[in-house]
Amino acid sequence: MNYLEIANSPILFLVTGIALLICAFQAIYYWILGSKEAKNQNFPEGTIKKVVVNSALVSIIPSLPIVITLAVLMAILGKYIPWLRLSVMGSATYESIAAETAMKAFGLGSLGSAEITPSVFVSIIWVMTLGVLTSSVLCIFFLKSYDKKLQTFKTKGGFLAIASGAMLIGILAILFIPYLVNFKNPVGIIVAIVAGGFSLLFNFLAKKTGKKSLSEFSFPLSMLLGMGSSILISGLF
């Protein structure tokens, strides 16, 4: 049996649809509650509409990397699982890493390999789910106390304040460095440099012009420009 028959089955569509409908209901419900509270606080109708429109527009560009990852994963893992993961409980970076880790555990190639079987597909879903489930449980019980401690560290300064930022830099380095030093793939190195250069440029311009939107959108814009450069660069190698 081809694994895509499972990935695109009506059962998965039903399960995915239920979860997405619940999330959509929550979003609409909180929107209604927020609108009512804004009116109770005597905010002008025009101001409320302006906030809604601006919030929607601001959400579009940061979501582009997610949409791109969704398009990539749908071709590999079917239509419904990536749709569920990236719209509700996952992230563009985590889902790709989790799927590729599961693939390599079976001795297969990188994500996109044509050797996926139903067993491998199910294992990929388990890896994605258990990783998020574990972090969700930890957040429920420990996030509040951890956040309080983190705020204390930031106020007092010292080693722990530096360590919290260093951990984030370490995670980004683990994701980024393997591609930057893979000299067998010069296109990846050049694209990383191009994307990083655009990110620095956007942040510089944001500080120079005082436009915060440039800084907020620097990541998705740099990602799109880096991907665009890969199309041009690939023809040279």
C-alpha positions in Angstrom: 0.0 0.0 0.0 1.3 3.4 -0.9 1.8 5.6 2.2 0.1 8.5 0.4 -3.1 6.6 0.3 -3.1 6.8 4.1 -1.8 10.3 4.2 -4.6 11.6 1.9 -7.3 9.3 3.3 -10.8 10.6 4.3 -10.1 9.4 7.9 -7.2 11.8 8.3 -9.2 14.5 6.7 -11.9 14.0 9.2 -9.5 14.0 12.2 -7.7 17.1 10.9 -10.9 18.9 10.1 -12.2 18.5 13.6 -9.1 19.9 15.2 -9.0 22.8 12.8 -12.7 23.6 13.3 -12.1 23.8 17.1 -9.2 26.2 16.6 -11.2 28.3 14.1 -14.1 28.4 16.6 -11.7 29.6 19.4 -10.3 32.3 17.2 -13.7 33.6 16.2 -15.0 33.4 19.7 -12.1 35.4 21.1 -12.5 37.9 18.3 -16.2 38.4 19.3 -15.3 38.8 23.0 -12.5 41.3 22.1 -14.9 43.4 20.0 -17.5 43.4 22.7 -14.9 44.5 25.3 -13.6 47.2 23.0 -17.1 48.6 22.6 -17.6 48.4 26.4 -14.4 50.5 26.8 -15.9 53.0 24.3 -13.4 52.5 21.6 -14.6 54.1 18.3 -15.9 51.7 15.7 -13.4 53.0 13.2 -10.5 52.3 15.6 -11.7 48.7 16.1 -11.9 48.1 12.4 -8.5 49.6 11.8 -6.9 47.3 14.5 -8.5 44.2 12.9 -7.3 45.2 9.4 -3.8 46.1 10.6 -3.5 42.9 12.6 -4.6 40.8 9.6 -2.1 42.5 7.3 0.7 42.2 9.8 0.0 38.5 10.1 0.3 37.7 6.4 4.1 38.3 5.8 5.3 36.4 8.9 3.1 33.5 7.8 4.7 33.2 4.4 7.6 30.9 5.6 4.9 28.6 7.1 3.0 28.5 3.8 6.2 27.7 1.9 7.0 24.8 4.4 3.4 23.6 4.1 3.7 23.4 0.3 6.9 21.4 0.6 5.7 19.0 3.3 2.3 18.4 1.5 4.2 16.9 -1.4 6.0 14.5 0.9 3.6 13.8 3.8 0.2 14.3 2.1 -2.3 17.0 2.4 -3.7 16.7 5.9 -0.9 16.1 8.5 1.2 19.1 7.4 -2.0 21.2 7.3 -2.8 20.2 10.9 0.7 20.5 12.2 1.6 23.9 10.7 -1.8 25.6 11.4 -2.4 24.4 15.0 0.4 22.9 17.0 3.7 22.9 15.1 6.2 25.2 13.6 7.9 25.4 10.2 11.3 24.6 11.6 10.3 21.8 14.0 8.2 19.8 11.6 10.9 19.6 9.0 13.5 18.6 11.5 11.3 16.0 13.2 10.3 14.4 9.8 13.9 14.3 8.6 15.2 12.9 11.9 12.7 10.0 11.6 13.7 9.4 8.0 17.4 9.1 9.0 16.6 6.8 11.9 15.3 4.3 9.3 18.5 4.7 7.3 16.8 6.7 4.5 17.9 9.8 2.8 16.8 13.4 3.6 13.3 14.6 3.6 11.8 14.1 0.2 13.1 10.6 -0.3 10.9 8.4 -2.5 11.5 5.4 -0.1 8.9 6.3 2.4 6.7 3.3 3.4 3.6 3.3 5.5 5.7 2.3 8.6 8.1 5.2 8.0 5.2 7.6 7.5 3.5 6.5 10.8 6.8 6.8 12.6 7.3 10.3 11.2 3.9 11.3 12.6 4.7 9.8 16.0 8.0 11.7 16.2 6.3 15.0 15.3 3.5 14.4 17.8 5.5 13.1 20.8 8.0 15.9 20.6 5.2 18.5 20.8 3.2 16.5 23.4 6.2 16.4 25.7 6.9 20.1 25.4 3.2 20.9 25.9 3.0 18.9 29.1 6.2 20.6 30.4 4.8 24.0 29.5 1.5 23.3 31.3 3.3 22.4 34.6 6.5 24.4 34.5 6.3 27.3 32.1 4.9 29.8 34.7 7.5 29.1 37.3 10.3 29.0 34.6 9.1 32.4 33.3 9.3 34.0 36.8 12.8 32.6 37.3 13.8 33.9 33.8 12.5 37.4 34.6 14.5 37.3 37.9 17.7 36.3 36.0 17.2 39.1 33.5 16.7 41.6 36.4 19.8 40.5 38.4 22.0 39.8 35.3 24.9 37.4 35.6 25.7 34.1 34.0 22.1 32.7 33.9 20.9 35.8 32.0 23.6 35.3 29.4 23.0 31.5 29.3 19.3 31.9 28.3 20.3 33.9 25.3 23.2 31.6 24.5 20.9 28.6 24.4 18.8 30.3 21.6 22.0 31.1 19.7 23.1 27.5 20.1 19.9 26.1 18.7 20.0 28.5 15.7 23.7 27.5 15.1 22.8 23.8 15.1 20.1 24.4 12.5 22.3 26.8 10.4 25.9 25.7 10.5 25.6 22.3 8.8 24.4 24.1 5.7 26.9 26.9 5.9 29.9 24.5 6.0 28.6 21.9 3.5 31.1 22.8 0.7 29.6 20.0 -1.5 26.5 22.2 -1.8 27.8 25.7 -2.7 24.3 26.9 -3.6 23.2 26.4 0.0 26.2 28.4 1.3 25.5 31.3 -1.0 21.8 31.3 -0.3 22.5 31.4 3.5 24.9 34.3 3.0 22.4 36.2 0.8 19.5 35.6 3.2 21.7 36.7 6.2 22.9 39.8 4.3 19.3 40.8 3.5 18.3 40.3 7.2 21.2 42.5 8.4 20.2 45.1 5.7 16.6 45.2 6.8 17.5 45.5 10.4 19.9 48.3 9.6 17.3 50.2 7.6 14.8 49.7 10.3 17.1 51.4 12.8 18.0 54.1 10.3 14.5 55.0 9.2 12.7 54.2 12.5 10.3 51.8 10.7 9.8 48.8 13.0 7.9 46.9 10.4 11.1 46.4 8.4 12.7 44.7 11.5 9.5 42.6 12.2 9.4 41.4 8.6 13.1 40.9 8.1 13.0 37.1 8.6 10.3 36.2 6.2 11.4 38.7 3.6 15.1 37.5 3.9 13.9 33.9 3.6 11.9 34.7 0.4 14.8 36.6 -1.1 17.2 33.8 -0.2 14.9 31.3 -1.9 14.6 33.6 -5.0 18.4 33.8 -5.2 18.7 30.0 -5.1 16.8 29.9 -8.4 19.3 32.3 -10.0 22.4 30.7 -8.4 21.4 27.1 -9.3 21.9 27.8 -12.9 25.5 28.6 -12.3 26.4 25.3 -10.7 
